[in-house]
């Protein structure tokens, strides 16, 4: 399979890191459940699909490019879909932060100072894990986990009031150093020496 690059601005302002053959797309589109009219969802955005319901949700993450001296205000790469009130984990750690506000395309403010977070880190959205009725946490604390993607958006989707659907790819090659997915989205253990999307072994990640 060839690896296609487009040096023009495409994926979140960077080169297009995807090559997906038409036959590698899912046969149906998916209605995105966590988008609003006016959103633009670029190709390569990680999603979690429900094939029975024909729906999908964006698996949100944000690449931190800078942190202000107040230890709360972040500059993030554009195209992150982060919203106030959501919780995020610093990728590769167990540290969770809460979003207080988002302004413009790149400014995120946390509800509290965080000394651990630094430029280059990736924030991955986490949601409350529903505990089994017969089980309880030993500490009594809430447990959070990311939403793990099983597809990536195949072609840019412009969201409006009537159309919130996107196409999805189940096979392709992705430039890992362009998309900067959190490690929680990647599987490098099932096939040692290769890295795949955690929910889809047909999406291979490589560095170029």
C-alpha positions as CSV (number, residue, x, y, z in Angstrom):
1,X,0.0,0.0,0.0
2,X,1.4,3.4,-1.0
3,X,1.8,6.2,1.6
4,X,0.4,9.4,0.3
5,X,1.5,12.8,1.5
6,X,0.1,16.2,0.7
7,X,2.3,19.0,1.8
8,X,-0.6,21.5,1.7
9,X,-2.5,22.2,4.8
10,X,-5.0,19.4,5.4
11,X,-4.9,17.5,8.7
12,X,-5.3,20.2,11.4
13,X,-2.9,22.5,9.5
14,X,-0.3,19.9,8.9
15,X,0.5,17.5,6.0
16,X,-2.1,14.9,5.2
17,X,-0.8,11.7,6.9
18,X,-3.2,9.2,5.4
19,X,-3.6,7.0,2.4
20,X,-6.9,5.1,2.4
21,X,-8.0,3.1,-0.7
22,X,-11.8,3.5,-1.5
23,X,-12.4,-0.2,-0.8
24,X,-11.1,0.2,2.8
25,X,-13.9,2.5,3.8
26,X,-16.9,1.2,5.8
27,X,-19.9,0.8,3.5
28,X,-22.1,3.1,5.5
29,X,-21.6,6.6,7.0
30,X,-22.0,7.3,10.7
31,X,-24.0,10.0,12.5
32,X,-21.6,11.8,14.9
33,X,-23.2,12.3,18.3
34,X,-20.8,14.8,19.9
35,X,-20.5,17.5,17.2
36,X,-22.3,20.8,16.5
37,X,-23.3,22.7,13.4
38,X,-20.3,24.5,12.1
39,X,-17.8,21.9,13.2
40,X,-15.3,20.7,10.6
41,X,-14.1,17.1,11.3
42,X,-10.8,16.5,9.4
43,X,-9.8,13.2,7.8
44,X,-8.0,11.1,10.4
45,X,-10.0,12.1,13.4
46,X,-10.3,9.1,15.7
47,X,-13.8,7.9,16.3
48,X,-15.7,5.1,18.2
49,X,-18.4,3.7,16.0
50,X,-21.5,1.7,16.8
51,X,-22.3,-0.2,13.7
52,X,-25.7,-1.4,14.8
53,X,-26.9,2.2,15.6
54,X,-24.9,3.7,12.7
55,X,-23.5,6.3,15.1
56,X,-20.1,7.4,16.2
57,X,-18.5,9.8,18.6
58,X,-15.2,11.7,18.3
59,X,-12.5,10.4,20.6
60,X,-11.1,13.7,21.8
61,X,-7.5,14.6,22.4
62,X,-5.4,17.8,22.4
63,X,-1.8,18.3,21.8
64,X,-0.3,20.9,24.2
65,X,2.0,23.4,22.5
66,X,2.6,25.7,25.4
67,X,1.6,26.4,29.0
68,X,1.4,29.9,30.6
69,X,3.1,30.7,33.9
70,X,-0.2,30.5,35.8
71,X,0.0,26.7,35.2
72,X,-3.7,26.7,34.1
73,X,-3.7,28.3,30.6
74,X,-2.7,26.1,27.7
75,X,-2.1,26.7,24.0
76,X,-3.2,23.7,22.1
77,X,-3.0,22.6,18.5
78,X,-6.1,23.7,16.6
79,X,-8.8,21.2,15.9
80,X,-9.1,19.5,19.3
81,X,-12.9,19.6,19.9
82,X,-12.3,20.2,23.7
83,X,-15.2,21.7,25.6
84,X,-15.6,23.2,29.1
85,X,-16.6,20.8,31.8
86,X,-14.9,17.8,30.2
87,X,-12.2,15.8,31.9
88,X,-8.9,14.8,30.4
89,X,-5.9,12.7,31.4
90,X,-2.3,13.5,30.6
91,X,-1.5,10.7,28.2
92,X,0.7,8.0,29.6
93,X,-0.1,9.0,33.2
94,X,-3.1,8.8,35.6
95,X,-3.3,12.5,36.2
96,X,-6.7,14.0,35.4
97,X,-7.6,17.6,34.8
98,X,-10.9,19.4,34.2
99,X,-11.5,22.0,31.5
100,X,-12.8,25.3,32.8
101,X,-13.1,27.2,29.5
102,X,-12.1,27.1,25.9
103,X,-11.6,30.3,23.8
104,X,-10.7,30.6,20.1
105,X,-9.2,27.7,18.4
106,X,-6.2,27.1,20.6
107,X,-6.7,28.4,24.2
108,X,-7.7,26.0,27.0
109,X,-8.0,26.9,30.6
110,X,-8.0,24.3,33.4
111,X,-10.1,24.6,36.6
112,X,-6.9,24.2,38.7
113,X,-3.2,24.6,38.4
114,X,-1.2,21.6,37.2
115,X,2.6,21.6,37.6
116,X,3.0,18.2,35.8
117,X,1.5,19.3,32.4
118,X,4.1,20.6,29.9
119,X,4.5,21.5,26.3
120,X,4.5,18.4,24.1
121,X,2.1,16.5,26.3
122,X,-1.2,15.1,24.9
123,X,-4.5,15.4,26.8
124,X,-6.9,12.5,26.1
125,X,-10.6,12.8,27.1
126,X,-11.8,10.4,29.8
127,X,-15.2,9.5,31.0
128,X,-16.6,8.0,34.1
129,X,-16.5,4.2,34.2
130,X,-19.8,2.6,35.1
131,X,-19.0,0.2,38.0
132,X,-20.8,-3.2,38.1
133,X,-23.6,-3.2,40.7
134,X,-21.8,-6.1,42.5
135,X,-18.5,-4.3,42.6
136,X,-17.3,-1.2,44.4
137,X,-14.0,0.7,44.3
138,X,-11.8,0.0,47.2
139,X,-11.0,3.7,47.6
140,X,-14.5,4.9,46.8
141,X,-13.1,7.2,44.2
142,X,-14.6,7.6,40.7
143,X,-12.7,5.8,38.0
144,X,-12.2,7.3,34.5
145,X,-11.0,5.8,31.2
146,X,-10.6,7.1,27.6
147,X,-13.1,6.3,24.9
148,X,-11.0,4.0,22.7
149,X,-11.4,4.5,18.9
150,X,-12.0,1.7,16.4
151,X,-12.0,3.8,13.2
152,X,-10.7,7.1,11.8
153,X,-12.7,9.6,9.8
154,X,-12.0,8.9,6.1
155,X,-12.8,12.3,4.5
156,X,-13.3,15.7,5.9
157,X,-16.9,16.2,7.2
158,X,-18.5,19.7,7.3
159,X,-21.2,19.5,10.0
160,X,-24.4,21.4,9.6
161,X,-27.9,21.2,11.2
162,X,-29.1,18.6,8.7
163,X,-26.0,16.5,8.1
164,X,-23.8,15.2,11.0
165,X,-22.5,12.2,9.2
166,X,-18.9,11.1,8.5
167,X,-17.3,8.3,6.5
168,X,-15.0,5.9,8.4
169,X,-11.9,3.9,7.4
170,X,-11.0,0.5,8.7
171,X,-7.7,0.1,6.9
172,X,-4.8,2.4,6.0
173,X,-1.4,3.8,6.9
174,X,-1.1,6.7,9.3
175,X,2.0,8.9,10.0
176,X,2.1,8.7,13.8
177,X,4.4,11.8,14.2
178,X,1.9,14.0,12.4
179,X,-1.3,13.0,14.2
180,X,0.3,12.7,17.7
181,X,-2.5,10.4,18.9
182,X,-2.3,9.7,22.7
183,X,-0.6,6.3,23.5
184,X,-3.9,5.1,24.9
185,X,-5.2,5.0,21.3
186,X,-2.3,2.8,20.0
187,X,-1.7,-1.0,20.2
188,X,2.0,-1.9,20.0
189,X,1.8,-5.2,21.9
190,X,-0.4,-7.6,19.8
191,X,2.0,-7.5,16.9
192,X,5.5,-6.7,18.4
193,X,7.4,-4.3,16.1
194,X,4.2,-2.8,14.6
195,X,1.7,-0.2,16.0
196,X,-2.0,-0.3,15.2
197,X,-5.1,1.6,16.2
198,X,-6.2,0.1,19.5
199,X,-9.6,-0.9,18.2
200,X,-8.7,-1.7,14.6
201,X,-5.7,-3.8,13.5
202,X,-6.1,-2.6,9.9
203,X,-4.9,0.9,10.7
204,X,-1.1,0.8,10.8
205,X,0.9,3.7,12.3
206,X,4.4,4.5,11.1
207,X,6.9,7.3,11.4
208,X,8.2,9.2,8.4
